[in-house]
Amino acid sequence: MNEEIIETAKATQEVAKTTCKGIEATEKFGSFIAKYISGSLEQGMGIFEDKLKYMRWERQIRLINKAEEVMKSRGLVKPSKPIPLKLAIPLFESASLEDDSYIQDLWVNLLVNSSSDHTKFSLERSYINVLEQLTTLEAKILVTIYSHEFEVNKGYEIQTSLLPDQIIFREQKNLDFSSKTSEEYQDPKDPNDTIKLALSNLSRLQCLKLAPSLGQEIYAVIHPTLFGAKLYEAIQ
């Protein structure tokens, strides 16, 4: 019994320590803000906390309104398929915290698609994990690439020099030229460094493949992936 009391006391002390650290961190940040507004510690903490609450509330309201708007545009009255709780919680949390409207719109599409019997779509945890990690630029690149139709069993060579707005692509098998842009297929050119970084992250997340090379990273040409195509379907 004495051992149980001792262990309980130790656990209580650890919780108290953690709580104190959290309070100290909040006060420290409040003090930091206060320096920049020439106000008190309480004012600094209050501004920070109120702003977070307002931002969260604002994004939640936008999420609700946008979801209703998308459902109405698709002729849907209400969700017709429940989302498993283990997927619904991270989806709603991420969607309501997203402060970029372009990305939040993709969360809305994912939500509506996941809760509708009209779509042949199964929500995967990986879709949520990856969408959480995309910047606006990376999401736009993903949408630009996969707005073109690719057959899964065929290979494609995609030039990146016109990203994020356009791509130039052709089927590798027979090299028939196929492009939905006004540009003719030409020798691949490198995109700028910002696009390269975005492509690098999309490659890391298996949303596309960089062109194979002998040690050197090549960004002028990329290839679509099955996961990238499925993620695009999920967020459209």
C-alpha positions in Angstrom: 0.0 0.0 0.0 2.8 2.4 0.9 4.4 1.7 -2.5 1.2 2.5 -4.2 0.9 5.8 -2.3 4.5 6.7 -3.2 4.0 5.9 -6.9 0.8 7.9 -6.9 2.6 10.9 -5.3 5.4 10.7 -7.9 2.9 10.6 -10.7 1.1 13.6 -9.2 4.3 15.5 -8.9 5.2 14.8 -12.6 1.8 16.1 -13.7 2.2 19.2 -11.6 5.7 19.8 -13.1 4.4 19.5 -16.6 1.5 21.8 -15.9 3.8 24.4 -14.4 6.1 24.2 -17.4 3.1 24.8 -19.7 2.0 27.8 -17.6 5.5 29.2 -17.6 5.8 28.8 -21.4 2.5 30.6 -21.9 3.5 33.4 -19.5 6.9 33.7 -21.3 5.2 34.1 -24.7 2.7 36.5 -23.2 5.6 38.6 -21.8 7.3 38.4 -25.2 4.2 39.8 -26.9 3.7 42.4 -24.2 7.2 43.9 -25.0 6.1 44.6 -28.6 2.7 46.2 -27.7 4.0 48.2 -24.7 1.4 46.5 -22.5 1.2 44.2 -19.4 1.8 40.4 -19.3 -2.0 39.9 -19.0 -2.6 41.9 -22.1 0.0 40.0 -24.0 -1.3 36.6 -23.0 -4.9 37.7 -23.6 -4.2 39.0 -27.1 -2.4 35.7 -28.0 -5.2 33.4 -26.6 -8.0 35.5 -28.0 -6.5 35.6 -31.4 -6.0 31.8 -31.5 -9.6 31.3 -30.4 -10.9 33.7 -33.0 -8.8 32.2 -35.8 -9.9 28.7 -34.9 -13.5 29.8 -34.7 -13.2 31.7 -38.0 -11.7 28.7 -39.8 -14.4 26.4 -38.4 -17.2 28.7 -39.7 -15.5 28.8 -43.1 -15.2 25.0 -43.1 -18.9 24.6 -42.3 -20.0 27.1 -44.9 -17.7 25.8 -47.6 -18.7 22.2 -47.0 -22.4 23.1 -47.3 -21.7 25.0 -50.5 -19.8 22.1 -52.0 -22.5 19.6 -51.1 -25.2 21.8 -52.5 -23.3 22.2 -55.8 -23.1 18.4 -56.1 -26.8 18.0 -55.4 -26.3 16.5 -52.0 -28.5 17.3 -49.0 -26.5 15.7 -46.2 -23.7 13.2 -45.7 -24.8 9.7 -46.6 -21.8 7.7 -45.4 -20.3 7.9 -41.9 -16.6 8.5 -41.6 -14.8 6.2 -39.1 -14.0 8.1 -35.9 -10.3 7.3 -36.1 -10.2 9.2 -39.4 -12.8 11.8 -38.7 -11.0 13.3 -35.7 -7.7 14.0 -37.5 -9.6 15.2 -40.6 -11.7 17.7 -38.8 -8.8 18.9 -36.6 -6.6 19.6 -39.6 -9.3 21.1 -41.7 -10.4 23.5 -38.9 -6.8 24.5 -38.1 -5.8 25.2 -41.8 -5.3 28.9 -42.3 -4.9 28.9 -46.0 -8.2 28.9 -47.9 -6.9 27.1 -51.0 -5.7 24.2 -48.8 -8.8 24.3 -46.7 -10.9 23.9 -49.8 -9.1 20.7 -50.5 -9.9 19.5 -47.0 -13.5 20.3 -47.7 -13.5 18.2 -50.8 -11.8 15.4 -49.0 -14.5 15.6 -46.3 -17.4 15.6 -48.7 -16.0 12.8 -50.9 -15.4 10.7 -47.8 -19.0 11.1 -46.5 -20.9 10.5 -49.8 -22.2 7.2 -51.3 -22.0 8.9 -54.7 -18.2 8.5 -54.8 -16.2 5.4 -55.4 -13.8 6.6 -52.8 -12.4 5.2 -49.6 -10.7 7.5 -47.2 -7.2 6.5 -46.2 -5.2 7.8 -43.3 -2.3 8.5 -45.7 -4.4 11.1 -47.5 -4.8 13.0 -44.3 -1.2 12.7 -43.3 0.1 13.9 -46.7 -2.4 16.8 -47.1 -1.3 18.0 -43.7 2.3 18.3 -45.0 1.6 20.2 -48.3 2.2 23.9 -48.8 -0.1 25.9 -51.0 2.4 25.7 -53.8 2.9 22.0 -53.5 -0.9 21.5 -53.6 -1.3 23.6 -56.7 1.5 21.6 -58.4 -0.2 18.4 -57.5 -3.5 19.6 -58.9 -1.9 20.9 -62.1 -0.2 17.6 -62.7 -3.1 15.3 -62.1 -5.8 17.4 -63.7 -4.5 15.6 -66.8 -5.6 12.0 -67.3 -2.9 9.4 -66.9 -3.5 5.7 -67.5 -2.0 3.8 -64.6 -0.4 1.0 -66.7 1.5 3.5 -68.9 4.5 5.7 -68.3 4.6 9.4 -68.8 7.3 12.0 -69.1 6.3 15.3 -67.5 8.3 18.5 -68.0 8.2 20.9 -65.0 9.5 24.2 -66.5 6.0 25.7 -66.7 4.9 24.7 -63.1 2.9 25.6 -61.1 0.5 26.6 -63.8 1.1 24.1 -66.7 2.9 21.0 -67.6 4.1 19.5 -70.9 3.8 15.7 -71.1 4.0 12.7 -73.4 3.5 9.0 -73.1 6.9 7.3 -72.9 5.9 4.1 -74.6 5.3 5.4 -78.1 6.3 9.0 -77.6 3.0 10.3 -79.0 2.9 14.0 -78.1 0.1 14.8 -75.7 -0.3 18.2 -74.2 -3.2 20.3 -72.9 -1.0 23.4 -73.1 -0.2 25.5 -76.1 3.4 24.6 -75.8 5.1 22.0 -78.1 7.2 19.3 -76.5 10.8 20.4 -76.3 14.1 19.7 -74.5 13.4 19.6 -70.8 14.4 22.7 -68.8 14.9 23.0 -65.1 12.3 24.9 -63.0 13.4 27.5 -60.4 14.7 26.5 -57.0 11.3 27.1 -55.3 9.6 24.6 -57.6 12.5 22.2 -57.1 12.0 22.2 -53.4 8.2 21.7 -53.8 8.8 18.8 -56.2 11.3 17.3 -53.8 8.7 17.2 -51.0 6.0 15.8 -53.3 8.5 13.1 -54.3 9.2 12.4 -50.6 5.5 12.0 -50.0 5.2 9.6 -53.0 2.9 12.0 -54.9 5.3 11.9 -57.9 8.6 10.4 -58.9 11.7 12.4 -59.9 13.4 11.2 -63.1 16.0 8.5 -62.5 19.6 9.6 -62.5 23.1 8.4 -61.5 23.4 10.3 -58.2 22.3 13.7 -59.4 18.8 15.0 -58.6 16.9 15.8 -61.8 13.9 18.1 -61.6 13.3 18.9 -65.3 11.3 15.7 -65.8 9.0 13.9 -63.3 6.6 10.9 -63.5 3.1 10.5 -62.0 2.4 7.9 -59.3 -0.7 5.9 -58.4 -0.8 7.4 -54.9 -0.6 10.9 -56.4 -3.4 10.2 -58.7 -5.6 8.7 -56.0 -4.9 11.7 -53.6 -5.9 14.1 -56.4 -9.2 12.2 -56.8 -9.8 12.4 -53.1 -9.4 16.2 -52.9 -11.3 17.1 -56.0 
